[in-house]
Structures are given as structure tokens and as C-alpha cells.
Amino acid sequence: MGKLYQKNAVITGGSRGIGAAIARAFVGEGATVSIIHYNDHTNAENTLNQLKQINQHCLSFNCDITRQDQVYNAIEAIRQQHGAIDILVNGAGIAEGDLIEKVSLDQWSRVLNTNLTGAFIVTQACYPDMKEKQWGRIINISSQMAFSGGVGASVYCAAKAGLVGFTRALAVEAAPFGVLVNSIAPGATMTQMLKDCGEKFMTDKLKAIPLGRFGTPEDIAPTAVLLASEDGAFFVGQTLSPNGGDVFR
């Protein structure tokens, strides 16, 4: 029996990268995990197969988290099979950006809708279960760039900083009901999102990390296990930042 034995967890962005690593870690600690992805079928199938090697009851859903109807249908399907939601990880996100004078309103809306509004919609769908049970965990995946900023990253940073503010406000609201809300702000982590930034960015970024390496998704997942389990029972409204020393705050 692990730290998350018999817990029902939902992870958005769970098909690959940090979300998939958290899903594997949760299942390893005894949780039943449902991953939500958006048109990432191959990665979702691969991740689900890994999860089912430990827990056959794990699920996968293709869902646009910016669509409230799709989200509520997916969450209700999870409830029907596994009962009330205990743990939510809002990990879905996209990275787009440019210098501020070049950012289009469509880009701004797309990133904010996915990274911030999507987290709100999924949280609103899951939170009532936790409030009724007087126990729950909500973990929002932000970014160290919410604190450091970055050239050409105003949209992404705004969305991730918004998640930190959302975390703090909801934490105060939810804590009296036994629901703990926290966030994780990973540093540069070896995912497809980092690779898409280009070789020059990665070379320059690596020089700035005191530890001398990028993180891996497996470096981030234990923080999520901490916050989801009873080991994290005194964390409220906090943002933990595993980042190899890149950003101090």
C-alpha cells in the first residue's frame, strides 16, 4: 500500500512529459489515475499501457479542457467508474510566444485559455467532490518563468503566474474544507516543450543552471507525490520549484 492507496486522481496533460511522469509516480503509490489529453493519442496510449501494468483500472480521455461540456463529460465518466475525485493535477499547457509587439490576440487567448482557463474549468468540475468529502488535493503545474520572466515569453509567463495567483486564492478558500491547493513551478525540464525552444535556447539555458543539467520529468514527479499525500498535509497555497538552482525566490 503506497502513499496514495485507493485515491482517485485526475491528471490533465497526462499523456507525456511531466504529466505522464506524475501519473506513473501516482500509480506506483497506489492511486487509480485517469489521464486527460488533447489529440495526443499515441503518447496517451503508451502512457496508459504503462499505468495498466500496475493498475488495470486506469483510464485515458481525449478532451479539450477549454470546453466546459467536454470536461464535465470526462469527469462524470471518471466518477461513474471510480467514484469521487480525490486528487487533481492541472498539468496541461502549451507554450507559444513572441516579442510583445508581435504577439497576436489569438496567441494570447489560446495560451491563456489552455494554461489558465482550462485549469479553472477542470478544477471547478472536480472540487465539489473534494469539498463534500472534506479531503482533496489540487496541484497546479506552473513554471519558474512565472517568477523569472523571459524575452518573448510574456504570454506564457502571464498564464503561469496566473496559475500561482489562482492557487493562492483557492487555497485560502478550500483549506477549511480539508482541500489543499498548491502548485509546482518546474525549472527547465527535458520535455518536448523545451526541445521546441531550439538548440540555442537550450545551450544558453544550460549555462545558467547551477546544477549543470536540465531536469527530467522524473525529477518533478516526487514533488507532486509529496503534495498529493499525507506527507504534504501542512502545505497550503505554496509553490514548490524543483529547478536545479536556476531561480531563487
Secondary structure, DSSP 8 states (H G I E B T S, - for coil): --TTTT-EEEEETTTSHHHHHHHHHHHHTT-EEEEEESS-HHHHHHHHHHHHTT-TT-EEEE--TT-HHHHHHHHHHHHHHH-S--EEEE---------GGG--HHHHHHHHIIIIIHHHHHHHHHHHHHHHHT-EEEEEE--THHHH--TT-HHHHHHHHHHHHHHHHHHHHHGGGTEEEEEE---SBSSHHHHTT-HHHHHHHHHT-TTSS-B-HHHHHHHHHHHHSGGGTT--S-EE--STTS---
